Structures are given as structure tokens and as C-alpha cells.
């Protein structure tokens, strides 16, 4: 067994794996790294109620946010509700096929019109408190005993709207009536990701977990691969956590992680691990007949997929070689993380708690391209407490660690985050966040 140590490890790390290949898309090009300095990131951004209040006032209410999946509300009258912080919203399919959004609050006495974080179908929305009623466009259609409200003579109380747009089969919204259009906000994201055909994917798993940490603690955990060697060492035999391309894309960011290529930290660089052998077989390759070092399996898998692209249900034809093998991992500011592959996508949404900076909600959605005619039904959305269910080995490892991170951030001995080059996405995230916030409050 060959082991890389000392100078050999340094030399390996100095030889980047990523390079321009045949079939490489313009979207795969490396972007220049911004100079964001090396300053400490104050811990109060994760623990302070004052900072949490500024986030709500200056960021959450100004940006575009992901509300949910269009396939959840396919027919006119279908609705879903979605919470962000202290607000809850209704998103309803209209007769003309568009989607409209409203604050989920009755203008009479403040009751929630529909159950939070639920789905359903209705010809109209009726508040259960006093039966005030609106059609699916949010227009008021009935107030019982209207004559007893002289102040409402000649006027209507419609549900308060929010701006809605769609992209990639997802519903997006903003509380900011003056926000730029969604496509402007997303920047290069659609150009990069449209070839994956998200709108053709199907949601196959959907759950929410209440996590005992700040929403940014969750975002950070998925914005770097530096922690893989410590938290996920079992991945090192088939995932290269060092030769990772990091790109800052306006407000957003990404990294490209080579799969089916061992980390230079992994001790055996000469033979295929059990996981690598299984991946070879999955793609029709004989691991016993494979020649070359393990890191070459990545290129062999790209070639095998390219040979099957014609007539495939997967969008291989429109993807670069790297996209056939690697994890194209995007973060759409402020809280959407996409782990994207040629066949599937794993999506996370980290939502703030209404009042406690040490708590949050983690949405987990799995998507896949399915064969025509393959049976499918929308998965039931379930919400769980922290640790109540398994999310799979890797996410369980992250979920177990996050409360410890949050507890430590509240220690008097901890001043803030010390970030290295492998954590550039976290520093870029904070630079973008502070473009909205302005300055840290005095605690």
C-alpha cells in the first residue's frame, strides 16, 4: 500500500486535477478569487439576537427566497404554505397556470388563513376564525355581516401579496416590492445550471428537521470540504477534497468536487477501494480489468456516460465532461445549497428560527430524472426534531456536529471564525451578507 506523506503529499496537492477538457462548458471556467482579507468573522453574527434582528430587517425581507417546488401545486387551486422566520406565506396556482403568493395572515384579526407548512387544494381560502374569504388570487369575496363594519364600506381587504417568479421548476418569492427581477438576482446561475433540466426532475424525498444551531452554521457546513478529513473520513477513498475548484459568482458561489477520485490524504493511491469498485460496476466497468491509478476511474466513468448519452433520460448531451462525474455544488444566497449531478440533485434550504439565533429549520429535498412512465407520487412532507431520524451517514455526521459548533460559538473563550483559503466560500458569504447588513451591531 502506497502512502503519501510529507513532500510527496505537497507535490500531489500542487498538481491540480481540474483542467479544460473536451466537452467542457463555459460555465465550468474558473473565476478569479476575490481578495476578501483574513479578518476574524465575529461570533455575534451567529449568536446575537441584535444581529438576528438586523438580518430580518435588512436581508431576509430584501432578497429572493426559495418557496418550494412547482410540482407540489400543479393544478389551479392547489396551494402550499412556507415559513421563513416569523412570516408564513401562501403560494397558489392560478387558473392561467401562474403562481401567486400572499402573506398567510387574515387582515381581520391576524389569524393564519391556512395551516403553516402544509399543502392542499381549494376553490377559495376561508379564515377559520370568522369565515372571511378570498379567492385563489387573494381577492376578498366574502365578509360575514359586512354591514357591521362601517369602516369597510366601499373598500376591500385583499390578502397582502408578495412577488413571485419561477425558475428551474421552483417557486421563488421576495417580500421586497422593489427587488430586482429574479433572473437578475440569480446572475449566472441559470446559464450554469439550466443544462441539468431541473424542471424535468421529480421530487422523491422531502423533509424538514429542526436543528439546534444558527442557519448560517448550517450553510457554512456545506460551503467547504476542509472538514471532510475529520467528519467524513470514509469519503476520502473516492472523493478528492483537495483538488476543489472554488468560484465566487456575484452574490452566489460554488465548488466543483471531483468524485471517483481519491483524496491525496487517502493512504492507498494504487488500488481501487471497495466503494470505487462498486462505482465502476455501477457504470458498467469491470474493476478487475481497470488499468491505471484510482484517480483515472473518474475519466473512465465520464467516457462511459458519454457513450450512453444518445437517447438517455439524463441530460448528458448538454453537460461537460466534469459534470458527468463531479459534484457541482452551488450556494444561492442566502440559504439554498444544491449538490448537483448528471442524474440527481440533493437540495438543502437553511431557514432561520422566528426568534432564537441558536435554532433553525433544515429542509432536505432529493430530486431525480425518472424513466418515462415510471411510477411516481409526490412524497409526503414530514417535520422532525433534531436527531429524531437518520438522514444517511454523511448528513447524520454533520447534524451531530452542528449543535456542538453552536454551543462553542456561545462560549466566552470564542471570538469568531478563523477562515483559511479552503473556506473562501464562507468568507464570500459573509461579505455578501454584510453588503445587506452594513455593520455589526454593538452587543
C-alpha positions as CSV (number, residue, x, y, z in Angstrom):
1,X,0.0,0.0,0.0
2,X,1.5,3.3,-1.1
3,X,1.2,6.2,1.4
4,X,1.6,9.9,0.6
5,X,3.5,11.8,3.3
6,X,5.4,15.0,3.7
7,X,6.9,16.3,0.4
8,X,5.0,13.7,-1.7
9,X,1.7,14.9,-0.4
10,X,2.6,18.6,-1.0
11,X,3.7,17.7,-4.6
12,X,0.4,15.9,-5.2
13,X,-1.6,18.8,-3.8
14,X,0.3,21.2,-6.1
15,X,-0.9,19.4,-9.2
16,X,-4.5,20.4,-9.6
17,X,-6.8,17.8,-11.0
18,X,-9.2,20.2,-12.8
19,X,-8.4,21.3,-16.3
20,X,-10.2,22.2,-19.5
21,X,-11.4,19.1,-21.2
22,X,-13.1,18.2,-24.4
23,X,-16.8,19.0,-23.9
24,X,-16.1,21.5,-21.2
25,X,-18.8,24.2,-21.0
26,X,-18.1,27.8,-20.5
27,X,-19.9,27.5,-17.2
28,X,-17.1,25.3,-15.8
29,X,-14.4,28.0,-16.2
30,X,-12.5,29.1,-13.1
31,X,-13.4,32.6,-11.9
32,X,-10.8,34.8,-10.2
33,X,-10.7,34.6,-6.4
34,X,-11.7,37.9,-4.8
35,X,-9.4,39.4,-2.1
36,X,-11.6,39.3,1.0
37,X,-8.8,39.6,3.6
38,X,-8.2,37.4,6.6
39,X,-10.1,39.2,9.3
40,X,-11.9,37.3,12.1
41,X,-15.6,36.8,11.4
42,X,-17.4,38.0,14.6
43,X,-19.2,35.2,16.5
44,X,-22.1,37.6,17.2
45,X,-23.4,37.0,13.7
46,X,-24.3,33.5,14.8
47,X,-25.4,34.1,18.4
48,X,-26.6,37.7,18.8
49,X,-30.4,38.5,18.9
50,X,-29.5,42.0,17.7
51,X,-27.7,40.7,14.6
52,X,-30.6,38.3,14.0
53,X,-33.0,41.3,14.0
54,X,-30.8,43.2,11.5
55,X,-30.7,40.2,9.3
56,X,-34.5,40.2,9.2
57,X,-34.9,43.9,8.6
58,X,-32.1,44.3,6.1
59,X,-31.6,41.0,4.4
60,X,-34.4,38.4,4.6
61,X,-37.0,41.0,3.7
62,X,-35.0,42.2,0.7
63,X,-33.8,39.1,-1.2
64,X,-35.3,36.4,-3.4
65,X,-36.0,33.2,-1.5
66,X,-37.0,29.7,-2.5
67,X,-40.6,28.8,-1.6
68,X,-41.0,25.3,-2.9
69,X,-41.4,23.1,-5.9
70,X,-43.9,23.8,-8.7
71,X,-44.9,20.1,-8.9
72,X,-46.4,20.5,-5.4
73,X,-49.1,22.7,-6.8
74,X,-49.7,21.5,-10.4
75,X,-53.4,22.4,-10.8
76,X,-55.5,25.6,-10.4
77,X,-56.5,26.0,-6.7
78,X,-53.5,23.9,-5.4
79,X,-51.7,25.7,-2.6
80,X,-48.7,25.3,-0.3
81,X,-47.6,27.4,2.7
82,X,-44.0,28.1,3.6
83,X,-42.4,29.8,6.6
84,X,-39.3,32.0,6.8
85,X,-38.5,33.4,10.2
86,X,-41.6,34.9,11.8
87,X,-43.6,35.1,8.5
88,X,-45.6,32.4,6.7
89,X,-46.8,32.6,3.1
90,X,-49.4,31.1,0.8
91,X,-48.5,30.1,-2.8
92,X,-51.4,29.2,-5.1
93,X,-51.7,28.0,-8.7
94,X,-53.9,30.3,-10.7
95,X,-56.4,29.3,-13.4
96,X,-54.0,30.7,-16.0
97,X,-51.2,28.5,-14.8
98,X,-49.2,31.2,-13.0
99,X,-48.4,31.2,-9.3
100,X,-49.3,34.0,-6.9
101,X,-48.1,34.5,-3.3
102,X,-49.6,36.1,-0.2
103,X,-48.8,36.6,3.4
104,X,-50.7,33.9,5.3
105,X,-52.5,36.2,7.6
106,X,-56.1,37.3,7.8
107,X,-56.4,41.2,7.8
108,X,-59.3,41.0,10.2
109,X,-57.7,39.7,13.5
110,X,-54.4,38.2,12.3
111,X,-55.3,34.5,12.2
112,X,-53.4,32.3,9.8
113,X,-55.7,31.6,6.9
114,X,-54.2,28.2,6.1
115,X,-52.0,25.8,8.2
116,X,-48.3,26.8,8.1
117,X,-46.0,24.5,6.2
118,X,-48.8,22.5,4.6
119,X,-50.3,21.7,1.1
120,X,-53.8,21.4,-0.2
121,X,-56.3,22.4,-2.9
122,X,-59.3,24.8,-2.6
123,X,-61.6,26.9,-4.7
124,X,-61.2,29.7,-2.1
125,X,-59.4,30.5,1.1
126,X,-61.6,30.9,4.2
127,X,-60.3,32.0,7.6
128,X,-61.4,29.5,10.2
129,X,-61.8,32.2,12.9
130,X,-64.7,34.3,11.4
131,X,-65.0,32.9,7.8
132,X,-63.7,35.9,6.0
133,X,-63.0,34.5,2.5
134,X,-60.7,35.2,-0.6
135,X,-60.5,33.6,-4.0
136,X,-57.2,31.9,-5.0
137,X,-56.0,35.2,-6.5
138,X,-56.1,36.7,-3.0
139,X,-59.2,38.9,-3.8
140,X,-61.7,39.3,-0.9
141,X,-65.0,37.7,-1.8
142,X,-67.0,37.5,1.4
143,X,-67.1,39.0,4.9
144,X,-69.9,37.7,7.1
145,X,-72.1,40.6,8.5
146,X,-70.2,43.1,6.4
147,X,-72.8,45.8,7.4
148,X,-71.4,45.8,10.9
149,X,-68.1,47.1,9.6
150,X,-68.9,50.7,8.6
151,X,-65.2,51.4,8.1
152,X,-65.1,48.8,5.3
153,X,-67.9,50.4,3.2
154,X,-66.8,50.7,-0.4
155,X,-63.4,49.0,0.2
156,X,-61.9,45.5,0.2
157,X,-59.3,43.8,2.3
158,X,-57.4,41.5,-0.1
159,X,-54.6,39.2,1.1
160,X,-51.4,41.1,1.0
161,X,-49.3,39.9,-1.9
162,X,-45.6,39.0,-2.3
163,X,-43.8,39.0,-5.6
164,X,-43.4,35.5,-7.1
165,X,-41.3,34.2,-10.0
166,X,-40.3,30.7,-11.2
167,X,-37.1,29.1,-12.4
168,X,-35.9,25.5,-12.7
169,X,-39.2,24.1,-11.6
170,X,-39.1,26.1,-8.3
171,X,-41.2,28.8,-6.9
172,X,-39.3,31.9,-5.7
173,X,-40.6,34.9,-3.8
174,X,-39.5,38.2,-2.3
175,X,-41.0,40.4,0.4
176,X,-39.3,43.4,-1.2
177,X,-41.7,45.1,-3.8
178,X,-38.6,47.0,-5.2
179,X,-36.4,43.9,-5.6
180,X,-34.7,43.3,-8.9
181,X,-36.2,40.6,-11.2
182,X,-35.3,37.0,-10.2
183,X,-33.2,36.4,-13.3
184,X,-31.1,39.4,-12.5
185,X,-30.8,38.3,-8.8
186,X,-29.6,34.8,-9.9
187,X,-27.0,36.2,-12.2
188,X,-25.1,33.4,-14.0
189,X,-26.9,30.6,-12.1
190,X,-29.4,29.8,-14.8
191,X,-26.7,29.8,-17.5
192,X,-24.7,27.4,-15.5
193,X,-27.5,25.1,-14.3
194,X,-30.2,25.1,-17.0
195,X,-28.4,22.2,-18.8
196,X,-29.3,19.9,-15.9
197,X,-33.0,20.4,-16.6
198,X,-34.2,20.8,-13.0
199,X,-37.8,21.3,-14.3
200,X,-37.8,17.7,-15.6
201,X,-36.7,16.2,-12.3
202,X,-39.1,14.8,-9.8
203,X,-39.1,15.4,-6.1
204,X,-38.6,11.9,-4.5
205,X,-37.9,12.9,-0.8
206,X,-38.9,15.9,1.2
207,X,-38.4,16.5,4.9
208,X,-37.7,19.3,7.4
209,X,-35.6,18.9,10.6
210,X,-35.4,21.4,13.5
211,X,-31.7,21.9,14.1
212,X,-30.1,23.3,17.2
213,X,-27.9,25.8,15.5
214,X,-27.9,29.1,13.7
215,X,-29.0,28.9,10.0
216,X,-25.5,30.2,9.0
217,X,-23.8,27.4,10.9
218,X,-25.7,25.0,8.6
219,X,-24.8,27.0,5.5
220,X,-21.1,27.0,6.5
221,X,-21.0,23.2,7.0
222,X,-21.8,22.7,3.3
223,X,-19.7,25.5,2.0
224,X,-16.3,23.9,2.4
225,X,-14.6,20.5,2.0
226,X,-12.0,21.2,4.6
227,X,-14.0,19.3,7.2
228,X,-14.2,16.1,5.1
229,X,-11.0,14.6,6.5
230,X,-12.3,14.9,10.1
231,X,-16.0,14.5,9.9
232,X,-16.3,12.2,6.9
233,X,-13.1,10.2,6.6
234,X,-14.9,7.3,4.9
235,X,-15.3,9.5,1.8
236,X,-11.6,10.0,1.2
237,X,-11.2,6.8,-0.8
238,X,-13.4,8.2,-3.6
239,X,-13.8,12.0,-3.1
240,X,-11.0,14.4,-3.7
241,X,-11.4,17.1,-1.0
242,X,-8.2,18.9,-2.0
243,X,-8.4,19.5,-5.8
244,X,-11.6,21.5,-5.4
245,X,-12.4,24.5,-7.7
246,X,-14.0,27.3,-5.7
247,X,-15.8,30.1,-7.6
248,X,-17.5,33.3,-6.3
249,X,-20.3,34.2,-8.6
250,X,-21.7,37.6,-7.6
251,X,-23.8,37.0,-4.5
252,X,-23.6,33.3,-5.0
253,X,-20.8,30.7,-5.0
254,X,-19.9,27.1,-5.9
255,X,-17.3,24.5,-5.7
256,X,-16.6,21.6,-8.0
257,X,-15.6,18.4,-6.2
258,X,-14.1,15.5,-8.2
259,X,-15.8,12.2,-7.4
260,X,-14.5,8.7,-8.0
261,X,-11.0,10.1,-7.4
262,X,-9.3,9.5,-4.1
263,X,-8.2,12.3,-1.9
264,X,-4.5,12.9,-1.7
265,X,-5.0,12.4,2.0
266,X,-6.1,8.8,1.4
267,X,-3.2,6.3,2.1
268,X,-3.7,3.9,-0.8
269,X,-3.2,5.6,-4.2
270,X,-2.6,2.4,-6.2
271,X,-5.7,0.3,-5.9
272,X,-9.5,0.8,-6.1
273,X,-11.3,0.9,-2.8
274,X,-14.4,-1.1,-2.2
275,X,-16.5,2.0,-2.9
276,X,-14.6,2.8,-6.1
277,X,-15.0,-0.8,-7.3
278,X,-18.8,-0.5,-6.7
279,X,-18.9,2.8,-8.6
280,X,-17.1,1.2,-11.5
281,X,-19.6,-1.6,-11.7
282,X,-22.5,0.8,-11.4
283,X,-21.3,2.4,-14.6
284,X,-20.7,-0.9,-16.5
285,X,-16.9,-1.0,-15.9
286,X,-15.1,-4.1,-14.7
287,X,-13.0,-3.1,-11.7
288,X,-10.8,-6.2,-12.1
289,X,-9.9,-5.2,-15.6
290,X,-9.4,-1.5,-14.8
291,X,-5.8,-0.3,-15.5
292,X,-4.3,2.8,-14.2
293,X,-4.3,4.6,-10.8
294,X,-7.6,5.1,-9.0
295,X,-7.9,8.8,-9.8
296,X,-8.2,7.7,-13.5
297,X,-11.5,6.0,-12.8
298,X,-13.2,9.4,-12.9
299,X,-12.3,9.9,-16.5
300,X,-13.3,6.3,-17.4
301,X,-16.8,7.0,-15.9
302,X,-17.1,10.2,-17.9
303,X,-16.3,8.3,-21.0
304,X,-18.8,5.5,-20.2
305,X,-21.6,8.0,-19.6
306,X,-20.7,10.0,-22.8
307,X,-21.1,6.8,-24.8
308,X,-24.6,6.4,-23.4
309,X,-25.8,9.9,-23.9
310,X,-27.9,9.4,-27.0
311,X,-31.5,8.6,-26.0
312,X,-30.7,8.8,-22.3
313,X,-33.2,10.2,-19.9
314,X,-30.3,12.1,-18.3
315,X,-29.0,15.4,-19.8
316,X,-25.5,14.0,-20.5
317,X,-25.5,15.5,-24.0
318,X,-25.7,19.1,-22.6
319,X,-23.2,18.6,-19.8
320,X,-19.4,19.0,-19.7
321,X,-17.2,16.0,-19.0
322,X,-16.7,17.1,-15.5
323,X,-20.4,17.4,-14.9
324,X,-20.8,13.7,-15.8
325,X,-18.7,12.7,-12.8
326,X,-18.3,15.5,-10.3
327,X,-20.4,17.3,-7.7
328,X,-21.3,20.7,-9.0
329,X,-22.1,22.3,-5.6
330,X,-23.8,25.7,-5.7
331,X,-25.0,28.1,-3.0
332,X,-27.7,30.5,-4.0
333,X,-27.6,33.4,-1.5
334,X,-28.7,33.4,1.2
335,X,-29.7,29.9,2.1
336,X,-30.1,27.4,-0.8
337,X,-27.4,24.7,-1.3
338,X,-27.5,22.4,-4.4
339,X,-25.5,19.2,-4.7
340,X,-25.9,18.6,-8.5
341,X,-25.1,15.5,-10.5
342,X,-26.0,14.3,-14.0
343,X,-28.8,12.1,-12.7
344,X,-29.9,13.6,-9.4
345,X,-29.8,16.7,-7.1
346,X,-29.7,17.0,-3.4
347,X,-31.0,20.3,-2.2
348,X,-30.8,22.0,1.2
349,X,-32.6,25.1,2.5
350,X,-31.5,26.6,5.8
351,X,-34.3,28.7,7.3
352,X,-34.0,31.0,10.3
353,X,-35.9,30.4,13.5
354,X,-38.6,33.1,14.3
355,X,-36.9,34.2,17.5
356,X,-33.8,32.2,18.6
357,X,-30.4,32.7,16.8
358,X,-29.4,29.3,18.1
359,X,-32.1,27.3,16.3
360,X,-33.2,26.9,12.7
361,X,-35.1,24.6,10.2
362,X,-33.3,22.5,7.7
363,X,-35.2,21.5,4.5
364,X,-33.9,18.4,2.7
365,X,-35.2,17.6,-0.8
366,X,-34.0,14.9,-3.2
367,X,-34.7,15.0,-6.9
368,X,-34.1,12.6,-9.8
369,X,-34.7,12.2,-13.5
370,X,-37.1,9.3,-13.9
371,X,-37.8,7.0,-16.8
372,X,-41.0,7.9,-18.8
373,X,-43.9,6.0,-17.3
374,X,-42.0,5.2,-14.1
375,X,-44.5,5.3,-11.2
376,X,-44.1,8.4,-9.1
377,X,-46.1,10.2,-6.5
378,X,-45.3,13.4,-4.5
379,X,-43.6,12.4,-1.2
380,X,-45.3,13.3,2.0
381,X,-43.6,16.3,3.7
382,X,-42.6,15.5,7.3
383,X,-41.0,17.6,10.0
384,X,-38.8,16.1,12.7
385,X,-36.9,17.1,15.8
386,X,-33.1,17.2,15.7
387,X,-31.8,13.6,15.8
388,X,-35.2,12.0,15.5
389,X,-34.5,10.3,12.2
390,X,-31.4,9.3,10.2
391,X,-30.6,11.4,7.1
392,X,-27.9,9.0,6.0
393,X,-24.4,8.6,7.3
394,X,-22.9,11.7,5.9
395,X,-25.7,14.1,6.9
396,X,-26.0,12.4,10.2
397,X,-22.4,13.2,10.9
398,X,-22.9,16.9,10.0
399,X,-26.1,17.1,12.0
400,X,-24.5,15.5,15.1
401,X,-21.7,18.1,15.0
402,X,-23.6,21.3,14.4
403,X,-25.1,21.7,17.9
404,X,-21.5,21.4,19.3
405,X,-20.4,24.1,16.9
406,X,-23.2,26.4,18.0
407,X,-22.6,25.7,21.7
408,X,-18.9,26.6,21.3
409,X,-19.7,29.8,19.5
410,X,-21.6,30.9,22.6
411,X,-18.5,30.4,24.8
412,X,-16.8,33.5,26.2
413,X,-13.5,31.9,25.0
414,X,-14.5,32.0,21.4
415,X,-14.2,35.4,19.5
416,X,-15.0,34.4,15.9
417,X,-14.3,32.4,12.8
418,X,-10.7,32.0,11.6
419,X,-11.0,31.1,8.0
420,X,-8.4,29.6,5.6
421,X,-8.3,29.5,1.8
422,X,-10.3,26.3,1.7
423,X,-13.1,28.3,3.4
424,X,-13.3,31.1,0.8
425,X,-17.0,30.5,0.2
426,X,-17.7,31.2,3.8
427,X,-15.8,34.4,3.7
428,X,-17.5,35.4,0.5
429,X,-20.9,34.5,2.0
430,X,-20.2,36.9,4.9
431,X,-19.0,39.7,2.6
432,X,-22.3,39.4,0.7
433,X,-24.3,39.2,3.9
434,X,-22.7,42.4,5.2
435,X,-23.4,44.2,2.0
436,X,-27.0,44.0,3.2
437,X,-26.5,44.4,6.9
438,X,-24.0,47.3,6.8
439,X,-22.1,46.8,10.1
440,X,-22.1,44.5,13.1
441,X,-24.2,45.9,16.0
442,X,-22.7,46.8,19.3
443,X,-23.6,44.0,21.7
